[in-house]
Amino acid sequence: MRRARIISCASYLPESVITNDDLAKRVDTTHDWIEQRTGIKSRHIAAKDETTSDMATRAAQRALEKAGLTGQDIDAVFLATTTPDQTFPATAVTVQDKIGMGDKGFAFDIQAVCSGFIYALATADNFVKSRQVSRALVIGAERFSSLLDWNDRTTCVLFGDGAGAVILEADDSAQGTKEDSGILSTHLHSEGAHRGQLYVDGGPATTQTTGHVRMNGREVFRHAVTRMGEVVVEALQANGLEGKDIQWLVPHQANKRIIDATAQKLGLPPERVVLTVEKHGNTSAASIPLALCTAVEDGRIRSGDLILMEAMGGGFTWGAALVRY
């Protein structure tokens, strides 16, 4: 059986950091109010001339360097983002050019908001398993600060910018069991009836403007806790596993209370949950690869560890991926 293995992981964060105290000077909020409700203390914000493709390319180049590869070794780029450089072309083709792929393979964007990286990982996994791709670059990158209304304290305190990337490589020696290395399964869902709970109030076909993020925080929180609990159970049952079998939960970094609820559902202690929301805020599609790379680089996640990744975003979209690193 062919599996898609993660052979490299890297990230990029902009230099500028905005703390809760910095935001308290702009809007009616406090450090304690933000931290108690979200777990966030600070977030990175892109420079004025720093684009989503710039950040994605930095993460991609670092992932290639770690793997000892070049752009010519990559067959496809799957870029999850809600903040493309332009309406078109896809930001992924800019990354394809910047890493030196030339006309080799293909590249396209995937838009599922905060679930984007899980959607991109699932898409790449299926291309690998169908033998259309042998090596894939999967990126989550966001310049979410571009979508924020900096006078809206309910949203501007939540989000940050950054990028994370993984390289998948085909492994034809897999046995088709839960002991295999690589992506064991992915699980995707959406429910468009709730699209008005978390959205951007602009777009080419409606207002001809970019717009700003708008959110019904109470409803998003309620659905997130429910859907995250459901999808992690779905992933475990699909592989004949239980919560105790998971070494690491690497969740979307939106809100610490949502993450805690998911860990409790799995019966996982806090020390087996990767948390970066404190320093990164919610970086949407970039949050899972940023968290994954943090734990890989500091030595927590090691070869052979079983990892459960999950996310929920606007749409609503949600999903999970079970991966043996």
C-alpha positions as CSV (number, residue, x, y, z in Angstrom):
1,M,0.0,0.0,0.0
2,R,1.2,3.5,-0.7
3,R,1.2,6.1,2.1
4,A,2.2,9.7,2.1
5,R,4.8,10.3,4.8
6,I,5.8,13.7,6.2
7,I,9.6,13.9,5.6
8,S,10.1,17.6,6.5
9,C,8.4,20.4,8.3
10,A,9.3,24.1,8.6
11,S,7.7,27.5,9.4
12,Y,8.0,31.2,9.1
13,L,6.7,34.0,11.4
14,P,6.9,37.7,10.6
15,E,9.3,39.8,12.8
16,S,6.7,42.2,14.2
17,V,4.9,41.1,17.4
18,I,1.8,42.7,18.8
19,T,1.0,42.0,22.4
20,N,-2.4,42.2,24.2
21,D,-1.2,45.4,25.9
22,D,-0.5,46.9,22.5
23,L,-4.0,46.2,21.3
24,A,-5.4,47.6,24.6
25,K,-4.0,51.0,23.4
26,R,-6.1,50.7,20.2
27,V,-9.4,49.2,21.3
28,D,-11.4,48.9,24.5
29,T,-9.9,45.7,25.9
30,T,-7.3,44.4,28.3
31,H,-4.6,41.8,28.4
32,D,-6.5,39.8,31.0
33,W,-9.8,39.9,29.1
34,I,-8.1,38.5,25.9
35,E,-6.0,35.9,27.7
36,Q,-8.8,34.6,29.9
37,R,-11.2,34.1,26.9
38,T,-8.7,32.8,24.3
39,G,-5.3,32.0,25.8
40,I,-3.7,34.5,23.5
41,K,-0.9,36.8,24.7
42,S,0.7,38.0,21.5
43,R,0.6,37.5,17.7
44,H,3.0,38.1,14.7
45,I,1.9,40.6,12.1
46,A,3.3,40.8,8.6
47,A,5.2,43.9,7.4
48,K,3.4,46.2,5.0
49,D,5.2,44.8,2.0
50,E,5.2,41.2,3.2
51,T,2.7,39.0,1.2
52,T,1.2,35.6,1.8
53,S,3.4,34.2,-0.9
54,D,6.5,35.7,0.7
55,M,5.7,33.9,4.0
56,A,4.7,30.7,2.2
57,T,7.9,30.7,0.2
58,R,10.1,31.2,3.3
59,A,8.4,28.2,5.0
60,A,8.6,26.1,1.8
61,Q,12.3,26.9,1.3
62,R,13.2,25.9,4.8
63,A,11.3,22.7,4.5
64,L,13.2,21.9,1.3
65,E,16.5,22.6,2.9
66,K,15.7,20.4,5.9
67,A,14.8,17.5,3.5
68,G,17.9,18.1,1.3
69,L,15.6,18.8,-1.7
70,T,15.1,21.5,-4.3
71,G,12.0,22.8,-6.0
72,Q,12.7,20.5,-8.9
73,D,12.1,17.5,-6.6
74,I,8.5,18.6,-5.9
75,D,5.6,17.4,-8.1
76,A,2.8,19.6,-6.7
77,V,2.2,22.5,-4.3
78,F,-1.1,22.6,-2.3
79,L,-1.4,26.0,-0.6
80,A,-4.1,26.6,2.0
81,T,-4.9,30.2,2.4
82,T,-7.8,32.6,2.9
83,T,-5.6,35.6,2.1
84,P,-4.2,35.2,-1.4
85,D,-1.9,37.8,-2.9
86,Q,-4.4,38.5,-5.6
87,T,-7.9,37.3,-6.6
88,F,-6.0,35.3,-9.3
89,P,-3.7,33.7,-10.1
90,A,-3.4,31.3,-7.3
91,T,-0.8,32.2,-4.7
92,A,0.5,28.7,-5.0
93,V,1.9,29.3,-8.5
94,T,3.9,32.2,-7.2
95,V,5.4,29.9,-4.6
96,Q,6.0,27.3,-7.4
97,D,8.0,29.9,-9.3
98,K,9.9,31.2,-6.3
99,I,11.1,27.7,-5.1
100,G,12.4,26.9,-8.6
101,M,9.9,24.3,-9.8
102,G,9.6,25.9,-13.2
103,D,7.0,24.1,-15.3
104,K,7.4,20.8,-13.4
105,G,4.2,19.6,-11.8
106,F,1.3,21.8,-10.8
107,A,0.2,24.2,-8.0
108,F,-3.1,25.5,-6.7
109,D,-4.8,27.1,-3.7
110,I,-7.3,25.6,-1.3
111,Q,-9.7,27.8,0.6
112,A,-11.4,26.3,3.7
113,V,-10.4,29.1,6.1
114,C,-9.1,27.6,9.4
115,S,-9.6,24.1,8.2
116,G,-7.5,24.8,5.1
117,F,-4.4,22.9,6.1
118,I,-6.4,19.7,6.8
119,Y,-8.2,20.1,3.5
120,A,-4.8,20.6,1.7
121,L,-3.2,17.6,3.5
122,A,-6.2,15.4,2.5
123,T,-6.0,16.6,-1.1
124,A,-2.3,15.9,-1.3
125,D,-2.6,12.6,0.4
126,N,-5.1,11.4,-2.2
127,F,-2.9,12.6,-5.1
128,V,0.0,10.6,-3.6
129,K,-2.2,7.5,-3.0
130,S,-3.5,7.7,-6.6
131,R,0.1,7.7,-7.8
132,Q,-0.3,11.1,-9.6
133,V,2.2,12.7,-7.2
134,S,5.3,11.3,-5.5
135,R,6.4,14.4,-3.5
136,A,4.1,17.2,-2.5
137,L,4.6,20.5,-0.7
138,V,1.6,21.3,1.5
139,I,1.5,24.8,3.0
140,G,-0.7,26.8,5.2
141,A,-0.1,30.5,4.9
142,E,-2.1,33.6,6.0
143,R,-1.8,37.3,6.1
144,F,-5.0,37.5,8.2
145,S,-4.2,40.9,9.5
146,S,-5.3,42.2,6.0
147,L,-8.9,41.1,6.8
148,L,-9.1,42.6,10.3
149,D,-11.2,45.6,11.3
150,W,-8.8,47.1,13.9
151,N,-11.7,48.8,15.6
152,D,-13.6,45.6,16.2
153,R,-12.3,44.2,19.5
154,T,-14.1,40.9,19.1
155,T,-12.0,39.9,16.1
156,C,-8.8,42.0,15.9
157,V,-7.5,40.5,19.1
158,L,-7.7,36.9,17.8
159,F,-5.7,36.6,14.6
160,G,-2.1,36.7,13.5
161,D,0.0,36.0,10.4
162,G,2.5,33.3,9.5
163,A,3.2,30.2,7.4
164,G,4.0,26.5,7.9
165,A,4.9,23.8,5.4
166,V,5.4,20.1,5.2
167,I,6.8,17.9,2.5
168,L,5.0,14.6,1.8
169,E,6.8,11.7,0.1
170,A,5.3,8.5,-1.2
171,D,6.1,5.3,0.6
172,D,5.3,2.1,-1.3
173,S,6.4,-0.2,1.6
174,A,3.4,0.4,3.8
175,Q,1.5,-2.6,5.0
176,G,-1.9,-0.9,5.2
177,T,-2.1,-1.0,9.0
178,K,-2.3,1.6,11.8
179,E,1.4,0.9,12.5
180,D,2.4,2.4,9.1
181,S,4.3,5.7,8.9
182,G,2.5,8.5,7.2
183,I,-1.1,9.7,6.8
184,L,-3.4,7.0,8.1
185,S,-6.6,8.8,7.3
186,T,-8.2,12.2,6.8
187,H,-11.8,13.3,7.5
188,L,-13.5,16.4,6.0
189,H,-16.8,18.0,6.6
190,S,-18.7,21.2,5.9
191,E,-22.1,22.7,6.6
192,G,-22.9,25.8,4.6
193,A,-26.0,26.6,6.5
194,H,-23.8,28.3,9.1
195,R,-21.7,30.3,6.7
196,G,-23.1,33.6,8.2
197,Q,-21.7,32.9,11.6
198,L,-18.0,33.5,10.5
199,Y,-17.3,35.3,7.3
200,V,-15.7,38.3,5.5
201,D,-18.2,41.0,4.5
202,G,-16.6,41.6,1.1
203,G,-15.6,39.9,-2.2
204,P,-15.2,40.3,-5.9
205,A,-18.7,39.3,-6.8
206,T,-20.5,41.1,-4.0
207,T,-18.9,44.4,-2.8
208,Q,-15.8,44.4,-5.1
209,T,-13.7,45.0,-1.9
210,T,-11.7,42.7,0.4
211,G,-13.9,43.3,3.4
212,H,-13.4,42.5,7.1
213,V,-13.9,39.4,9.3
214,R,-17.2,39.2,11.1
215,M,-18.0,36.6,13.7
216,N,-20.7,35.4,16.0
217,G,-18.3,34.3,18.7
218,R,-20.8,32.4,20.9
219,E,-22.1,30.3,18.0
220,V,-18.7,29.6,16.6
221,F,-17.5,28.4,20.0
222,R,-20.5,26.2,20.5
223,H,-20.2,24.5,17.1
224,A,-16.4,24.2,17.4
225,V,-16.6,22.2,20.6
226,T,-19.2,19.9,19.2
227,R,-17.7,19.3,15.8
228,M,-14.1,18.9,17.0
229,G,-15.3,16.3,19.5
230,E,-17.2,14.4,16.7
231,V,-14.4,14.4,14.1
232,V,-11.6,13.2,16.5
233,V,-13.8,10.3,17.5
234,E,-14.5,9.6,13.8
235,A,-10.7,9.5,13.0
236,L,-10.0,7.2,15.9
237,Q,-12.8,4.8,15.1
238,A,-11.8,4.7,11.4
239,N,-8.4,3.3,12.5
240,G,-9.5,1.1,15.4
241,L,-7.8,3.4,18.0
242,E,-8.6,5.1,21.3
243,G,-7.7,8.4,22.7
244,K,-5.0,6.9,24.9
245,D,-3.2,5.7,21.7
246,I,-2.5,9.2,20.6
247,Q,0.9,10.6,21.5
248,W,0.1,14.2,20.4
249,L,-2.9,16.3,19.7
250,V,-1.9,19.1,17.3
251,P,-5.1,21.2,17.0
252,H,-6.0,24.4,15.2
253,Q,-4.9,27.2,17.5
254,A,-8.0,29.3,17.8
255,N,-9.0,29.3,21.4
256,K,-7.5,27.5,24.4
257,R,-10.9,26.6,25.8
258,I,-11.9,24.8,22.6
259,I,-8.6,22.9,22.6
260,D,-9.0,21.9,26.2
261,A,-12.5,20.6,25.5
262,T,-11.1,18.4,22.6
263,A,-8.3,17.1,24.7
264,Q,-10.7,16.2,27.5
265,K,-12.9,14.3,25.0
266,L,-9.8,12.3,24.1
267,G,-8.7,11.8,27.7
268,L,-5.4,13.4,26.9
269,P,-3.4,15.3,29.6
270,P,-2.3,18.9,28.8
271,E,1.3,17.8,28.4
272,R,0.3,15.8,25.2
273,V,-1.3,18.8,23.6
274,V,0.7,21.1,21.4
275,L,-0.3,24.7,22.2
276,T,1.1,27.7,20.4
277,V,-2.0,30.0,20.5
278,E,-0.4,32.0,23.4
279,K,2.3,33.4,21.1
280,H,0.8,33.0,17.6
281,G,-2.9,33.8,18.0
282,N,-5.2,32.3,15.4
283,T,-3.2,32.1,12.2
284,S,-6.1,30.3,10.4
285,A,-4.8,27.8,7.8
286,A,-1.2,28.3,9.0
287,S,-1.9,27.4,12.7
288,I,-1.6,23.6,12.5
289,P,1.6,23.4,10.5
290,L,3.1,26.2,12.7
291,A,2.2,24.2,15.9
292,L,3.4,20.9,14.3
293,C,6.8,22.4,13.4
294,T,7.2,24.0,16.8
295,A,6.8,20.6,18.5
296,V,9.1,18.8,15.9
297,E,11.8,21.4,16.3
298,D,11.8,21.3,20.1
299,G,12.0,17.5,20.1
300,R,8.6,16.7,21.5
301,I,7.3,15.0,18.3
302,R,9.6,12.2,17.2
303,S,9.6,9.6,14.4
304,G,6.9,7.0,15.1
305,D,4.7,9.2,17.2
306,L,0.9,9.1,16.4
307,I,-0.4,12.6,15.9
308,L,-4.0,13.7,15.6
309,M,-4.6,17.1,13.9
310,E,-8.0,18.8,13.8
311,A,-9.5,22.1,12.8
312,M,-12.7,24.0,12.3
313,G,-13.2,27.2,10.2
314,G,-15.7,29.4,8.5
315,G,-18.2,27.8,6.2
316,F,-18.5,25.9,8.6
317,T,-15.7,23.6,7.6
318,W,-14.0,21.1,9.9
319,G,-11.8,18.0,9.6
320,A,-9.1,15.8,11.1
321,A,-6.0,13.9,10.0
322,L,-4.4,11.0,11.8
323,V,-0.7,10.8,11.0
324,R,2.2,8.6,12.2
325,Y,5.2,11.0,12.0
